[in-house]
Amino acid sequence: MTADEGWRAHEAAADTSWIHRLSPEAIAGFDLALDHAKKAGKDLVQMSQDDFPLPKASAEALQAALRATQGHWGMCQLKGFPVDRWTESDCRLVYWGIGLHLGVARTQNRASDILNDVRDAGGTYKVTNGRGYNTNAQLDFHCDSCDVVALLCRRTAKEGGASKIVSSKALVAEFARRRPDLVETLRGDFHYSYQGAQDPAQPPYYSIPLLGSADAPFAFRINRKNVSAAQRDFADVPRLSARQQEALDLIDELLEDPALLFSMWFEKGDLQLLNNYTVVHSRTSFVDHEQPDQKRHLVRLWLAVPCSQELPLDWGRYYGDHRAGSVRGGLRGSARTKAFDDFEIRQAERMKMPRKPFAARQATAAEHEVA
C-alpha cells in the first residue's frame, strides 16, 4: 500500500512507530503540573495552560503524539501515565490539563459534558438517543464529531473491550477497487440523527457526505447507527437510495475485513489519540469485574486541534467551520454554559485558533464560502 492509501492491519502490527512511551522525566513533569493545578483549585473551565504548566519533556511528548495523529497512521498510543497512583479526580485534572496543551475541548453529548466517563452504566446502545460510551456493548464502527478523540485508560475490563481501528484511506481505496461505480455515492449527503445531543436551536438531524470532495484533503466519516436512527425516527428525512444502501453495506463488510481491521488492547495509563477524518474506530463488547473500583473505566476528551486539516467546504455546515486549525466540532447538547463559552473563547485565543460564533441552522456551502 502507498502512503496515500493509508495502512493495513499487518502494517500497524509490524511497524509500531504509532506507539509512544513517556520518559521518566515526562512523567515527573505531569506530577509537577498536577500539584500546581491542585494548589490553584480552579474549576476546569476557569483553567488555562498557566494553571497546568508542563516542563519541556512533558510538553514535547504530547505534541509528538498529536503530530502522529495528523500523519500516516492517524493515531497514537501514548503509554505510561501513572494512573494507579493518581486518584480519579487527579486523573481527570491531569487529563483536562493535557487537553489545554493540545487544543480546545468540545462538548460531547446531551448533557454538554466536556470529560466523558466511558464505562458500563447500564445504558442501552441501539435505541433512540442511545450512546455507546455508557454500555458494555460492542460498538458499530464510527467517527466522533471532532478533530481528535482522546481516551485515557484508568482500568481495563475483566474480558474484552478491545479497540478496533481501520484506516479510512485504506478502506476507501479497497471500496474503490471493488465498486468504483459507487465512489461518487459516498460523496452525496447522508442524513444522521443527533441522538438527542443537538443544541435546542438545532434540528434533530443533519446531513453530511461520507467521503469528502476529490479536490479537498482526504476526509471520511461514518456512523451507520445514527444514519439508521435518522431513517427510523424522522419521516421528513429522505429515504436512502438503493445505491446508498449498497455503499453502506459494502463499508460494513470492509470494516470487518481482517486485512484492514487492526485490534489493540488498552493498558492502564494508555492515552489513545485518533484522527476522526482518517481512521474509523470501534470496540468489542466486554465483561466487567464485580468490584466497582476495578470496573473498566476510560475518560474521553474531544478536541479541536490547531494542527488539523482543512475540511471539505460542505462539511462546515456540520462541524461549524471547514478551515484548517479552526475551533469546530463537538455536540452542543442542552446544557452548555456561559462559563464554557467564555473558556472556549479564551482557549481559542491562547491556541491561536480561528473561531466562528455558533449558527443554529446548517449553513449552505455557499454561505461557508462567503464566510
N, C-alpha and C positions, 0 to 999 in steps of 0.2 A: 504494500500500500504506500502511496505517496503521502507527503505531509498534508496536501490538500484534501485527501480522502480520510483524514483522521487516523485512528488506530483501531486495531482489532484486539480481541481478548488475549491472544498469545503474546502480543507485543507488550501489553500492560503487565503481564505476568513476568516477562523476561527482562524488561527494562524498568526498574523501579525508581527511576530518577524523579518520579512524581511523589515519592515518599521522602519527607524531610524529617530530621530529628533535632530537637532542641539541644543545644550545648548546655553544660552546667552553668556557664556564665549567663546564658539567656534565661534559664530557669530562675536563677538568683535575681535577675532583673525584674521578672514578673512578681516575685515575692516582695521586692522593694516597692514596686508600684502599688501592690495590694495594700501594704502597710500605709503608704501615703494616702491612698483613697479612703481607707477606713478612718484615718485621722481627720480627713476633710469632712466626712459624714454627710455628703450631699446626696440628694435624690438622683437617680440615674440621669434623668433628662436635664438636670442642672449641671452635670459634669462636662468638662472639656478635657482635651489631652493633657492640660496642665495639672489636672487632678489625678491623672494616671501616667506619670512621667516614666518613660521607658529608656533605659540605657541603650547604647548603640547595638549591642549584640541581640537584645530582645527585639528592638525595632526592625533590625535588618532581617531577622528570622521571619517576622510577619510579612514584610514587604516581599521577600523571596517567595513565600508561599502564595501570596496574592498574584505575583507575576506569573507563577506557574499556571494559574487558572486561565490566564489570558493567552497562553501559548498552545503548543501542540496537544498537550494532554487535556486541558480544560479542567483539571482537578489537581488537588494536592492533599496529602495526608500528613499533617504536622504532628509529630509524636513527642510525648514526654512531659505534658503538663501534669504537675503533681497533685492531681485531684483527690488522692487518698488522704492527703494531709490538709487539704482545704475543706472547710465546711461548705454546705450547699450555697449558703449566702455568699461565701468567699468566691466560689466558682462563678456565680452569677456576676459578681462585681468585677472579677478579672475579665470575664468574657465581654462584659459591656465595655470595659476599658480597652480591650483588644479591638472591638468594633470602632471605637473612637479614633484609632490609628489606621483603620482600613478604609473607612468610608462613612456614609450616612445611613443609619439604621432605618428600616422600613417597618411600618405596622403590618401585621400578618394575618389577621382574622377578624371575625365579627366583633370581638372584644377589643380590637385595636391593640393587641399585645405587641410588645417590642422584643421580649425574650419569651420564647415559647417552650414549654416543657414537653418533650417527646417521650411519652410513657403511656402505658396502658391505664387509662382512667375509666374503662368500661364503655367507651364510646362505640358507635356503630358506623362502619365505613361507607357502604354503598346505600345510603338513604338520602332523602332530600336534606340539603345543608350539612351532610356528613363530611367530616375531615378525617384523614388517616392518622394524624400525629397522636391522637389520644386513644388509639386502639392497639391491639396486638396482631392485627390482620396483615396478611400480605397485601402490599400496595400495588396498584397499577403503576406502570411507568409514567412519569410526568416530569415537567419542568416547573419550578417555582416562579413566582411573579416578581423576580428581582434579578439584578445582575449576578450576584453571588450568594449562594446559600451556604451558611456555616453551621456545622454540627459539632458540639463538644460532648464527648462521651464521658460521663461520670461513672456509670455502671453498665455492665453488659447483661444480657438475658441468660437464663439457665440453658436454654437451647434456642437456636435460630436467631433471626434478626440480622441476617447478612445484608450488606449494602450491595445493590446491583447497579452497575454503571454501563452505559453504552455510549460510544462516541456518535454524536449526531451526524458528523460528516461521513463516517463510515456507514451509518445507517442509510443516509440519503444516497450515497454512492451505490450501495447494493440495491436499493429501491430502484434507482435509475437503470441499473443493469437489467433488472428483471422486468420492470414496467416503465420504459421510457415514455410511453404514451400517457402516463398518469402524473408525471412530474409537475406539469402546469396545474393540475388539480390541487396539488399541495399548496400552490400559491394563491388559491382563491380563499375567500372568507369561510371560516368555520365558527359557529356560534357556541359559546361556552356559558355555563351558569357560574355566577359568582358564589354559589352555595351560601348565600346569605351574608357574605363578607364585604359587600359593597358599602359605600357611603350612602346614607339615606337619600341623598340627592341624585344618586346614580340609578339607572335601570338595573334589573336583577340579572342581566346577561350582557355579554359583549361579544364582539366578533374580531377575529384576527386570523391571518393565514397561518398554516403550519410551517411553511417554508418562506423565507424572505425572498425578495425580488433578486433576479440574477445580477443586477447592477449595484447591489449593496453588499457589504461584508456578510459572510455566511451567518445566518441565524435560523434556528429551528425551534419550534415549540409544540409540545403535545401534552394533553391531559384528557384522555378519552372519557374518563369517568365524568368529567364536567361537560364534555360535548354531549354525552348520553343524557345527562341530567337536564340540559337545556332542551333537548328533544322531548323528554318526558314531562317537564314541568311547565313549559311555556308554549301555548298554542300559536302565538304570533311569531315564533322563531321559524325561519324557513326550514322545510324538511331536507334532510341530507339526500343528495342525489345518489344514484347507483354508483357513479364513479367515485364520489366521496366515500361511500361505504367500502368500496373496493380498496381505496387508498388506505383507509383506517385499518382494515383487516390485514393488509399486507404489512403495515407498520407494526401491528401487534405480533404478527408472525416473526418479523425480523428482530424485534426486540428480545425475543426468547431464543434467537439463533445462537448456539454455543460459540460460533466463530466470532460473534460480535459482543456477546454478553460477558462482562467481567464482574466477578463477585469478590468482595473484600470483607474482612471482618474488622469491626471496631474493637479496639482495646481501650482500657481505662486510660484517660489522658490524651486520647487522639482528638485532633481538631481536623475535621474534613471540610474542605472548601471546594465548591463545584460551580462552574460557569454554566448558567442556565440556558445559554444560547448555543453551546457546543457539546454538551453532554446531557443525557436523559438519565434519570435515576429512579430507583425503586427500593423495596425492602422485602425480604421474606418474612413470613409470619414467625412469631416467637412464643416460647413457653417461658413464663417468668418464674422467679424464685418465690417461695412462700413468704419470706420475711420482708416486710415493707422496706427496710433500709438496705435490702440487697436487690430490689427490683430494677430492671433496666431503666436507665434514665439518660437521655441526651438533652441538651439545651440547644435550641435553634435560634439563629440570628439571620435575618435577611438584610442584605446590604446593597446600596448603590455605591459604586466604587469609582474613583477618579480615573482609573486606567481602563474603563470599559470601552467597548467598541461602539461605533455608530450603528444604530439600528435602521432597518428599512423605514422609509418615511411613513408608511401607513401603520406601522407598529406604534407610532407615537400616540395614536388615539387610545390605545390601551395603557401603555406604560407612562403616558403623560409627557414624554419627551423622547425624541429619537437621537438627540445629539450625543456624541461620544463624551463620556465622563460627566454626564449630567445627573442630577438628582431625579430619579424616576423609579417606577415600580412600587410594589407593595400592594396590600389590600387595606383600604382605609378603615373599613369596619364602621361601627356605630358609636364608638367611644373615644375618638381622637380628642385630645385636649389642647387647649391653647399652650400649655406648657410644652407639649411635644412639638407643636407647630413652631414655637419660638426656638426650641432646641434645633429643629431641622434647619431653620434659617441660619443660626449661629454656626452649626456644624458644616453646612454647605460653604459658608464664607471661609471657615478655617481650612477646609479641604480644597478651596478654590474650585468648587464645582458649580456650574450654572444651574439655576433652579427656576422653574415656571410656577406661577400660582396655580392652585387646583382649579380645574374646569370640570363641572359636574357631568356634563354630557360628553360623549365621544366626539372629538373634533374630526373633521374630514381631513383627508390627506392634503387637500389644497390649503386648508387653514393652517396645518402644521408647516407647510412650505412657506407661507407668508410669515409665520412666526419665526 
